[in-house]
Amino acid sequence: MIESMYVAILIGSLLVGVAVFTSIFSTRFGAPLLLVFLLLGLLAGEDGLGIHFGDGRIAYFIGSIALAIILFESGFETRFSAFRAAALPALTLATIGVLVTAGIVGLAARFVFGWDWISAMLLGTIVASTDAAAVFFLLRVGGISLRERVRSSLEVESGSNDPMAIFLTVALVGIATAAEGESEAFLSLLRSFFLQIGVGSLTGLIGGFVIVRIVNRVELEAALYPILVMSLVLVLFAATGIGGASGFLAVYVAGLICGNVRMRQIMALRRVLQGMSWLAQIAMFLTLGLLATPSEFGSVLPPAIAIAAVLIFIARPVAVWLCLVPFGFSRNETAFIAWVGLRGAVSILLAILPMVGGVSHGQTMFNVAFIVVLCSLVLQGWTIAPVARWLGLVVPTRYGPVERIDVELPGRGDHEIVTYRVMPDSAVGRGRRIPRWARPALILRDGRSMRFETAGPLVPGDQVYIIAATEHVRLLDQLFARPADTADTSVLFGDFTIDPGVKLGDLADAYGFELPPEERGETVAAVMRRSLAGDIEEGDRVAAGPVDLIVRRLDDHDGIAEVGLALERRAPRRKLPLFQNRREIVTYLKERRLRKAAARAAALAAAVTSMPLDEEGSR
């Protein structure tokens, strides 16, 4: 027994270590890292190195704990501002979008496999939700910077749609294995929905504030706070599940609360949570990879690929378009959100439930779900960055290297130690004077530490440590933050800067282009704000005659503080023929009515003209 214990520890730790090292090769070759973890589990499994693991219940247990940690960390890293900006579209995708996706995929499964409706819809619900681990990893570590509303919608959707898919899957498994009548089953499903979603949200809200209260009231060693928080999170997850509600939704909501209020050791907690989330992802994907048997995939490979194609190219785009039509997303933004419908460990985890629950076709569902996840990670995961660039949705990264360290002060003090590296093209790097309140406590230059008073002017490459009030950190960002070393500022932000208060008519006179009379008296900032419909981010561009106006900097109230002028306009973004939003649909319908009315008027006029004249010369 002791020897087998050592062997299990050796194999498990080696797999985790190898998974960590594969991140180097994954980053170099652009492969989705979570796909590498999954393939590593397959390689080590029964058809690879011969590690036999076939206990679905243990796999579901490990995966559930791992998913709870990932969802808490996902909520913890989501800012309230981002959540508010994306809450309605994201929650619509997480509820109605999951139902529409499940319905279309279920219809395809009914046609492809010939199963009964319950089994077909069960497969649809299994693969209906996007995977929080995959989406968060590829958006945050994938090396692309997206518009805030698009990124937030994807992150909030991926964190909040898992409970919906889990609820539907558990409910359909119960219906498939129960002897209830259809009406009783429907009423039971409805009651379960309100219990899972309503009570899960409420307990998450209460649990988040309780966790914050406990952490801020208890005096502990600094290293014990992350352990305390993780234990409380798992207590909340388990207690909510025992009560029949969604523990996954509860921990996500609790993470959202904890990450947006003041807590002790929050920076240390953030680092521990990031490490725990990575470990949870590795453990979950390796375990699910070990559970699968690739030699069984051959019999279901063609229909499974057909299901994956329906999901990626039909179900997800249709669901996203229907859900986002009212919210004013552009066609390219809708297309990108539809493409980033990554499936991952959650779908494989849910596919275990019919298998261990004795549902007919349970093993086939697991194999199909595994193949669908592989197709999604390979096709969508590998192409997120190129698709974002092709659609013109990548915005420039504004900030250089920043590291923040939380400082615990007595009373209600709220300060941070902020570390910046002086960039050559930053305001400070160009010689701008530092305010008294922002003077560094320490400067590292050429491997030597020195005080601000003796260091002289800051030079590019200096690493500075500043103690500042939290509310002043954004002001520090404006002093030190510019594009990273490889960014081409003139291409991204224009050839030179103009005052946003300049009249557009003066700009038109200077560059020789025509304007409607009503626009000549407007300021550049007002025109840009109207053209961007109030959704303004740094790097946004508005065409004005032969030049482009670019948002270079926003003030503390998200107003346009600095505008760049580009003399050579970039190529316009591609405009897709699909995914029209509500405004475009309404405009099209109005134009169509006007065309029909004009055609009827022309036909009437032609009919009148062709009528013969009477004796008095009238028709």
N, C-alpha and C positions, 0 to 999 in steps of 0.2 A: 504493500500500500504506500509506504514512504517513497519507494523508488518511482512508482507511478505518479505520485504527487510532484516529485522533482521533474519528471519528464514533462508533465503538463505545464508546469511553470516555465521550463526551458523553451518549449515549443511556443507557448503564448507570448513570452517576452521577445523571442526571436522574431515572431511575426509582426509584433508592434514595432520593433526596432527597424526591421526591413521596410515596413510601411512608411516610417518616418524618412528613411533615406531615399525612398523612391520619389519623394517630393522634389528632390534635386533634379532628377531626370524628367519628371512630369513638367516642371516649370520650363526646362530647357526645350522640350519638344512640344510644349503647348497642350499636352493631354490633360483632360479633366482629372484632377488628383483623386477624386472619389471613385472614378472609374478604375484607376490603378489599384486602389484599396480593394475594390470588389473583385477585380481580376486576380489579385494576389490571394484572396480567399479561395477562389476557384482553383488556382494553381496548387494551393496547399491541400485541397480537399481530396475526396475519395477518388476522383479521376485524375488527380495530379500526383502529389507526393504521397497520397494514400492515407491522409488523416481522416478517420471516419467520424463524422458528427452528423447525427440524424434526428436529434431531439428537437422537434419544433417548439415545444413548450419552453424549454430553456432558451432557445433563440429568441422567442417572443419576449421572454422576461428580460433578457439582456438588452434587446432592442428597445423595449418600452422605457427602461431606465435611461438608456442613452438618449432617446428622443426627448424625454422630459428635460434632461440637462441642456440639450441643444436648443429646445424651444425657450427655456428660461433665458439662456444666453442671447438668443435672438431678440427676445423682448427687451432685455437689459441694454442691448446696443442700439435699440430703436429710439430716436429722439421724439418727444411729444410733438415738436413742430413738424417733423416728417410724418408722424402718424396722423396729425390733423389734416395735413395737406392731401394725404392719400387715403384717408379712412373710408370714405364712401365708395370710391371705385374699387378699392382693395377688398372691402368686406362684401361688396356685390359679387366680385369674382370668387371670393371664398365660399359663398353660399349658392347663389343662382348659377354661377359659373361651374361649380362642381356638379350640380344637378344636371345642367345641360350637357356637360362633357360625359358624365356617366350615362345619360340617356342615349347619346349618339354612339358611344363605344358599345353599350349594351345591345343596341340595335344591330351593330356590325357583328358582335359576337353571336347573336342569335342567327344571323344569316350565315356566318362562316362556319360555326361549329354545330349548328342545329340544336342547341340546348334549349331547355325551357326558359321562360322569361325570367324567373327568379335567378337562375344560375347565370344567365347572360347579363342581367343587370348587376349581379354581384361582381362579375369581372370588371364591368364598367366603373363601379364605385372603387374598386381596388386601385385602379390606375388613374382615377379622376383628379387627385390632388397633386400639386407641385410639391417638390421636396425642399424643406427649409434648409437642410444642410447643403444641398447642391447649389441652390440659388444664392444663399448667403456667401458661400465660398467663392463662386465664380464672379459675383458682383463685387465683392470686397477685396479679393485677392487676384482677380483676373486682369488687372492692369488697365482697365478702362474707367473713364469718369463719365457718368451719364447725368442728364438733367435730373434734378432732385425729385420731381414729381414721378417720373418714370421709375427711378430706382426705388423710391419709397413705396410705390404701388406694388412692385414686384416683391419687396421684402415683407411688407405687411401681409400681402396675400399668402406668401409661402409660409409665414408664421401662423396664420389664422385659419387656413383651409384644411389643415390636417385633422382637427377635431371633427369637422363636417364629414370628411371621408371616413374617419374611424367610426363615427356614429352610424353612418349609412351601412358600412360593411358589417358591423356587429349586429345591427337590426336585421339586415337581410340574411345573415347566417342564422339568427334566431328564427326568422320566418321559415327558412329552408329546412330547419330541423324540428320545427314545432308542428303540432297537429291542430293549431287554431284555425278558425274560419277566417275568410278574407277580411270581413268587417272587423272582427276582433283584432286581427293582426294589424290592420290599418290604424285603429284607435291606439293600440299599444305602441306603434311606431310614432304616432303624433305625440303621445305623452312622453315617450322617451326623448324625443327631439327637444321639447321644452325643458325637460329635466337636464339633459346633457349640456345644452348651450346656455340656457338661462342661469341655472345653478352653478355651472362651471365658471361663467363670467363673474358672477357675484362672489363666489368663494375665492376666485383669483384676485379680485379687487380688495376684498377684506384681508386675504392672506398676504398680499403685497404690503399693505400698510402695517399689518402686525409684524412682519419680518423687519421692516424699517424701524418700527418702534422698539423691538427687542434689541436690535443691533445698536441703536443709538443710546439705549439705556444701560446696557450691560458693559461693565469694565472687564476686558479680557486682554490677554497677550495678543499682539497684532496678528500673529500667525494663525490664531484660532478663529478670527472673524470669517474668513472664507469657509472654513469647515462648518461653522455654525450656520451660515447662510445655506450651504448645500444641504445640510441635514434638514433644515426647515423647509426647503423647497421640496425635498422628497417626501417629507411628512404631509405637506399640502397636496402633493400629487396623489399619494396613497389614500389620504382621508377623503379627498374629493371623489376618487374612484370607488371607494367603499360605499360612499353615499349615492352611487349610481349616476353621478355627473361626470363631465369630461375633465379628467385630471390634466390632460395635455393643454386644453384651453386655459385652465386655471393657472398653470405655471407660466404660460406665455403672458397672460395679463399681469401676474405678479412680477415677472421680469420687467415688464413695461413700467410698472409703478416704481420698482426698486432702482431702475436705471435712470430715473428722471427726478429724483429727490436727493436731498443731501443725506449721505450715509457715512458712517465712519469707515475709514480705510477703503474708500470706493475704488481708488486706482489700483490698489493691491488686489481687491476683489475682482476688478475687471481683468487683470492679468491671469489670475487663477481660473476664472471662468473661461477665458479664451483657451487656456491649456486643457481644462476639463472638457470643453466642447470638442477640441481636436481629438482627445483621447476617446470620447464617446463616439465620434464619427468613425475613427479607425476601428474601434471594437465592434460597432454595429455592422459596418460594411464587411469586415473580415468574417464575423460570425455568419452573416447571411450568405457570403461567398462559400464558406465551408458547408453550409446546409444544402446548397444546390448540388445537383448531379448532372454535369453537362452532357453525359452520355444519353440522358433521357430527353434532351432538347430536340434531337433530330426529328422525332415524330410530329412535333408541334411547330417546327421552325417556320415553314411557309405561312400557315395561318397566323402565327404570332407576329410575324413581320407585317402581315396585312393589317392586323389590329393596331400595331405601332404606327403604320402609315396613316390609318384612319384617325388615330389620336393626334398625331403631329400635324397633319395637313388639313384635316377637316374639323374634328371635334373641338380641339383647342382654339383654332382661329374663329370658328363660329361662336363659341361660348364667349370668348374675349370681346369680339365685336358687338354682340348683343348686350353685354354688360357695360361696355364703355361708351356706347353711342350717346347717352345723355351727358357725359362729363367733359366733352370738348377736347379729347385727345386728338392729335393729328393722325393722319393715316399711317405715317411712318412710325409714330409712337405705338399705335395700336398693333401694327404688324410686329414690332419688336417684342412687345409684351406677350403677344401670341407665340412668338418663337421661343421665348425663354420660359417655356412650360416644362421645365426639367422634371423628370420622374426619377426617384431615387430609392433610398432605403425604406421609406414609408410604404411605398407600394409593395415591396417584397415582404415587409413586415406584416401588412394587412393580408397578403396572400397566404400567410401561415394559418390564419384563423379558419378558413374553410377546410384546410388540410387536416388540422387537429380537431376540428369540430365534426368531422364525419360527413361533410357535405359532398354530394356526388360531384365528380369531376374536380375535387379539391386539389389533387396533385397536378392535374393539367393546368388549373388556374395558377398555381405557384410557378410552374415552368413558363407559362405564357407571360406572367407578370415580370419574371426575371429577364426574359428576352426583350420585352418592351422597355424595361429600364436600361438595358445595355444599348438598345437602339437610340434611346433618348440621350443618354450620356455621350455616345459616340457622335451622333449627328448634330444635336443641338449644343451640347456642352463644348464641342470642339470648334464651333463656328460662332459663338456669341460675339466675340470681339470683331471679327470680319463683318458680320451682319450689322452690328451697331455702327461701324464706320461706313458701310455701304449705304445705310439709311440716313447717314448724316446726324446721328444722335450723340456722338461723343463730344463732350465739352472739355475745354482745356483744364488741366489740373493747376490750381492757382498756388498751392502752398508747398513750400520746401519742407525738409525734415523737421518734425516737431515732436517733442516728447514731453508729456506733462506728468508731474508728480504731485499728488495731493499732500497738503500739509495740515496736520491736525493742530488747531489752535484753541485755547480756552474760550468760553463764552460762545458768541455767535460769529466768530471770525471765520472767514471763508476765503482762504488764499491758496495759491498753487505755486510750486516751483516749475517754471516753464523753461525748456531748453530749446534754443534755436541755433541753427547753423547759418551764418551770414552768407546770403547768396549774392553773387556779383551784381545782379540787376535789381536787387531789392532796394527799397527806399533807404535803409540804413547803409547798404553796400554802396549806394551812390552818394553817401555823405550827409544824409538828412540827420539833423540833430535829434538826440534821444531826450524825451521829456524827463524831468527830474524823477518822477514817480516810476519810470521804466528803466532806471540805470541798473546794469547787471550787478549781481552780488559776486559773480566770479566769471572770469574769461579764460578759456583754454585756447592757446595759440601755439602751434608747432610743438605740441606735447608738453607745454609749460603752463601752469596756472598762474594767474596774475589778477590783481585788483583793478577795478575800473579806473581808479584815479591814476594809476601808473601805466596803464596799457596804452593810453593815447587813443586816437580814433579807431573804431572797429574796421577791420579789413575783411575781404571775402575769405571764407574758410574758418573764421573764428567761431568757436562754440561758446555761446553765452548762456548763463543761468540767471534768471530773473525771478524774484519773488514779487508776485502781484496779486491784487484782488481778482477773484474769478470774473467779476463783471468787466474788468479791464483787459482780459486776455484777448478779446476780439480786436481791441485797439492795437495790441501788440502784434497781432496777425497782420494788420494793415502796414505796420512798420517793417516787419521782417519777411512777410509772405509774398512770394512772387512765383512764377513758373519754376519748375525744377531745372537742373543744369542743362538738360537736353532740349528744353522747350525753345521754340523760335517765337519770341515775343512779338515781333513785327507781323508775322503771319497770323498769330492767334488774336492779337489785340490792336492791330492797326499800326500804321506808319508813324502817326503822331497823335497827340491828345488835343481835344477841343473842350471848351466849357459846355456842359449840358444845358446852360441857360441861353446859348446862342440862338438867335432866330433862324429858323430853317430858310426863310427868304434870303437872309444874308449869305448863307451857305450856298444857296442856288445861284446867287449873283456871282459868287467867287468862283464856282466851278462850271458855270454856264449851262444849267439845265432848268427846264420849265417846271413850275409848280401851280396847282390850282390856287386861285386867289385866297381861298379860305385857309390854306395851310401856311401861307407866307408869314403870318404873324405868330405862329406857334413856335415854341421852343423845341430844340432837338430832343430834350428829355420827354416832353409831352408827346411828341410824335412817336418816339420809340415806345413809350409806355402804352399808347393806344394800339400800335401795331403788334405789340407782344401780348396784348389783352391782360396786362397787369401781372402776367407770369414771367418775371424777369430774373435772369441769372447772369452771372459774369460770363462773358464770351458770346452772349446772344448778339445776332447781327440783324440789322434792318437796312434794306436797300434804299438809297436816296439818289436818284439819277445815276451818274457814273461812279458813285462811291458807295462804300458800305459803312454804316455807323455801328460801332461795336461797344457793348457795355464792358468797360474796363474795371470798374470798381463800384460797389454798392456801399451806401452808408449804413449806420446802425439801424435805420428804420427801413431798410431794403429799398431806398430811393436811389436813383442813378446819380452817383457822385462824380464819375469820370467817364468820358466817352472817347473812344479811339476812332480814328478815321483811316480806312483802308482805301487806297487809290486804285488797286487792282482787285476787282471783286472776285470772290471765290465762285466756283461753279455752283449753281443752285442744287439744292437737295433733290433727290429723286422723289417724284410724287407717284405713289402707287395707284393703280386703277381701282383698288378695293379698299375696304375699311373706312368708308365715309363716316364722318361724325354727324351729330344731330343738326348742326348749323348747315353743313353742306347738303344734307338730305332735304331740309326745309327750303334752302335756296333753290335746289334742283326742282322741287315740286312747284314752287312759285313760278320759276321760269317756264316750267312745262305748262302750267295753267295759262300763263301769259301767251305762250306760243300757240296754244289751242284757241285761246280767245282771238288772237290776231288772225289765225287761219280761218276761224268761223266768220270773222268780220270781212276778210278778203273774199271768202266764198260767197258771202251774202252780197258784197259789192259787185262781184262778177255776175252773180245771178240777176241782180237788178240791172246791170249794164246790158246783159243779153236779152232782156225782155223787149218785145216789139213796142214801138211807139203807137199811141192811139191817134185819133184824128186831131186832137188838140196838142199833140207833141209831147205828151207825158206818158209815163209807164205805169 
